[in-house]
Amino acid sequence: MLNKLIPRRQVNSIYDLALDELWNEGIRGIITDLDNTLVGARVPLATPELVKWLDYLQSLGFKVVIVSNNNETRVSTFAKPLNVPYIHNACKPSVQSFSKAMEWMGLKPEQIAVLGDQMLTDVLGGNRMGLYTILVQPISLVDEGFFTRINRRLEKAARALMKK
């Protein structure tokens, strides 16, 4: 079970991703979390830097879907101005939302990377589907919700077990 919590890569920020390397490894689609992966949990809209990054990502040929456990209002308000498809109330690490995003992209599991800031939702869900998982350091730990704070404690315990 613990091996399902281990990402293929870890980066400090989405901006640290070597997109050319991902492309050369056959990655053509990106399923990304929203809160604390793309922007802070309380930031309502994309920053200019993020808009530029998403435009660049898509200009390279990557398909992008936002998959978030957050509610429809939060996710749609963020994603619609970007013209990025999204899935809200995703219930990650459940595989249904990952499957739906894969179907929308028309790609195989080995062609898709998952970006997210949580091992117990993003990494576990992506690994269960055989996707290329990338753990991003959370943008902010200040405004996280109740369940995310619990997940962070569980992740800390899991990391300690993995070190042994």
N, C-alpha and C positions, 0 to 999 in steps of 0.2 A: 504493500500500500504506500509506504513512504516514497518509493521510487516514482510514483505518479505525481508527487509534489515537486519533483526536480525539473526545472526548466532547462531547455537546450542552451539558452543564453540568458545572460543578465546584463542590463544596461542601466545607466543612471537616468536616462531620459529617452523619449522617442527620438529626439534629435541626435542621439548618439548612435542610432542604428546605421549600420553600413548597408544601405539599400542595394548597392551594386552587388555586394556579396550575397544577399538574400536572393536577388534575381539570378545570379550565377548558380545558386544552389537549387534553382527550380521553383522558388516561391513566386506565385503570381497573385495571391490574394492575402489580404490582411483582415482578420477579425480583431477589432480593438475594443477594449473596455473604454468607458468614458471617464468616470470620476476618479481623480488622482492618477490617471494614466495620460489622458489628453489635456485636461485642465484640472484645477483644484475642485473639490467636491461642491463648493459653493459658488463657483464661477459659472454664470448662466450661459455665456456665449463663447465661441472660439476666439482666441486671441489672434491678432494679425499674424504673428509668427506661426501659429498652428494652421491658419488658413493657407499660408504660403507653403507650409510643409505638406499639407494634404493635396494641394494643387500639384506640387512637384511629384508626390507619390503617384498620383493618378496619371501625370504626364509620362511617367516611366512605364506605365502599363499595368500597375497594380490595381486590383479591384479592392474596395474597402467596404466593410460593413461594421457598424457600431453595434455591439451586443452588451447591454447593460442590465443589471438587476434593478436599476432605478425605475421610477414610474414613467408613464407615457408623457405626462406634461414636461417633466425634466428632460427626457431624452429627445422628444420631438422638437421642443423649443431650441435645443442645441443643434440637432442634426439637419432639420429641414432647411435652414438658411445655407447650409453647406452642400445641399443636394447629395447627401450621403445616406444610403439606406440604413435602417436601424431596427433593432429588436429591443423592446423594453420589457420589464418584468421577466427577464430571461431565466431566472431560477438557476443560475450557474452554481455549481458545476454540472447540473443536468445537461445531458447531451442534446436535447431537443432543439434548443436555440442554436447551438453550433451546427447541427445538421441542417437547419433551415437556412442559416447564413451560407453554408457550403452549397446548398441547392441554388440559392439566389446567384452565387458567383459562377456556378457551373464548373467548379474545380474539384479535383481529387484531394483527399486529406494531405498527401505529401506535397501539395502545391500551396498550402495555406499556413500562414503563421498567425499565432494568437499573441497579442500584446496586452499585458495587464499587470496590475500592481499587487495582486493577491494570489498567493499559492493555492489557497483552498477554494477559490472560485475559478479564476482564469487559467492558471496552470493545470490544476487538476482536471477541469473540464476539457481543456485542449488536449492534454495527454491521454485522457480516456478515449478521445476520437482519433488519436494518432497524428495530431497536428504538431507543427513546429512551434514550441512554446518559448516565449521571451518574457521574462520577468523584468518589469520596469520599477525603479524605485518610486514610491509614492511621492507625488508632488507636494502634498501637505498632510500631516497627521492631525492637524488642529481641529478641523471641522468634520471629522468622520462620524458616521452613525454608530449606533449601539452595536449592531451585528458585526460591522467592520472592525470595531475595537476588539470584540471577542475573537474574531478571526486572526487579528494580529497577534494576540496572546497565544493562540493555538499554533500559529506559524512559528512563533519564537520557540515553543516547546518542540515542534517537529524539527526545526533546524538543529536544536541541541541533540536530539536523538540521532539525526543524520551524521553529526560530527563524530559520534561514538561509533 
